[in-house]
Amino acid sequence: MIVTPQPEATDTGAMVLDHGGNVVDAVVAAALVQGVVDPLMCGIGGMAVIQIVTPDGERIVIDGLGQSPAAVSPNMWQADLLGPTPDGFGYRVKDFVNETGAQSVMVPGTLKTLASVHERFGSLPWHDLFDEAVRYAEEGWLVRPHLQTLMVQDETKYGRVNFDDKLLFTPDGKRIYGTHGRPPRLGDTITNPELASVLTHIAQHGAEELYSGELATMIADSIAEDGGLLTLNDLKNYEMHDLNPVTGWYRGLELSLPPQPAGGIQTMETLGILSHFDLSEMEHNSPEHLEILIEAMKCALQDKEKLWNRSRSTTRDYLRLLDESYLSRAAARITGGERVDVDAARYESPHTTHLSAMDTDGFTVALTHTLGNPSGYIPRGLGFMLNGGMSTFDPRPGTANSIAPGRRRNTTSCPTVVFDGSEPVMSIGAPGASWITPAIVQVISNVFDFGMGIQEAVFAPRAVSTSNAVDISNRIPRSAELELCSRGYEVRRSPLSYAFAGVHAITLFDGQLNGAADPQRDGYAAGVK
């Protein structure tokens, strides 16, 4: 089974499975298609975190996140800093140079990550996995509802460039996406022959072409011409990092999550606090249930923010947050009525994507990949957008999140696998920025506390707290909202029925695979016998 937020990607993964490929083959092929049909979300110019569990039980987490160029300097934008963005996602710099254009680009890691997992675990030839991505780029794909919503979002109120302006930022972008003299609209057909040629080249010559070959030279030359910092040496020297998974327990089940710089610690800390409460005895999304969720989320968020803002944080510092004694004290403070005071949280771009795949032998893949805050920068003649990851670094020196040469980008991405004994029973992840952790936590709790099937668990209305305010989806009852207000919370109701991250997940119980695609996005789950 495979589940993705795009119907084209799910179709592609299912076709690969149906033709004898394994779940890694399916995920690679689907991810390549995602880069074609969601050009603001992801692509070979982006960054990734992946978790794989092999049929014999080996667990692999790979950090394919962006890395800042060697030429950056700690104070390069300090004089031009206008402050953090109003929503806390990154920082505003004069002329938007840290989020849009050639200076905003980090070394991309997605393609190298896909190539590495295919080399280690794939079964079909590498070049066979590009057919559908090339076909969509050549023959065209339809602009779907979720992508179209990005075109009409007002990002200026958050101190950022609108996404339709980013899509048409370069001459190549205007040619590919602005063929009607305007940004794409729902139902428009987009063709991208330059990207089709690039993907064909990579299929024939390998992923290293993007890091040390002809494509790498074209990227570096284009960026240099436009005043950027990324060089050919940055591309050549990029390395992925194999990480030791974070492990934790919830309701007798073991979780395997990606560690820092990804979001596993925050996710597991939230669940660890919740484990001290018998949620199953509460009414789902009642005020009592929501208050416990809210305070657990805020506690984990505050702890993560403190470590990000230190000058240096170690692995031991993060793992202390999962100590049982620490979790127990945090739960006791919630029981005692204490409230966590969270300053404006740092947000991450919600314009990310996720896909999960499992088979009945327990072979499991969870991949989250993104452009971060998309840069709008398409290197000349290549047809794909590069990430804008530099925007999330603090232009003020002195913290673990300040600008520094070769620094890895922090992320809340959290591809997670849940085990019952030695057997994986759930693959789960989400796009959705700072909402990723709260959303994954709630879906896991919905299954293992409230006995929901995975589709019901994903569809259930969610609440999140990434500041002192509480955001609720439009299907949470008004009575619960009023009770939270009476308890002193600022409650903000979303107009969306399905809000706060886009969770995509698969479960495997009693030999039966079931998948769930979040209706916030446009995809679905497909099973193959």
Secondary structure, DSSP 4 states (H G I P E B T S, - for coil): -EEESSHHHHHHHHHHHHTT--HHHHHHHHHHHHHHH-TTT--TTSEEEEEEE-TT--EEEEEE--B--TT--TTTTGGGEEEE-TTSSSEEEGGGTTTSSGGGPPBP-HHHHHHHHHHHH--S-GGGGGHHHHHHHHH-EEPPHHHHHHHH---GGGTS--HHHHHTSSHHHHHHH-TTSS---TT-EE--HHHHHHHHHHHHH-GGGGTTSHHHHHHHHHHHHTT----HHHHHH---EEEPPEEEEETTEEEEE--TTSSHHHHHHHHHHHTTS-GGGSPTT-HHHHHHHHHHHHHHHHHHHHHHTSS---HHHHHGGG-HHHHHHHHHHHHTT-----PSPPP--S-EEEEEEE-TT--EEEEEEE-SS------TTT--PPP-GGGGSBSSSSSTTB--TTPBPP-----EEEEETTEEEEEEE---GGGHHHHHHHHHHHHHTT---HHHHHHS--EE-SSSSEEE-TTS-HHHHHHHHHTT--EEE-S-SS-SS--EEEEEETTEEEEEE-TTSS-EEE---
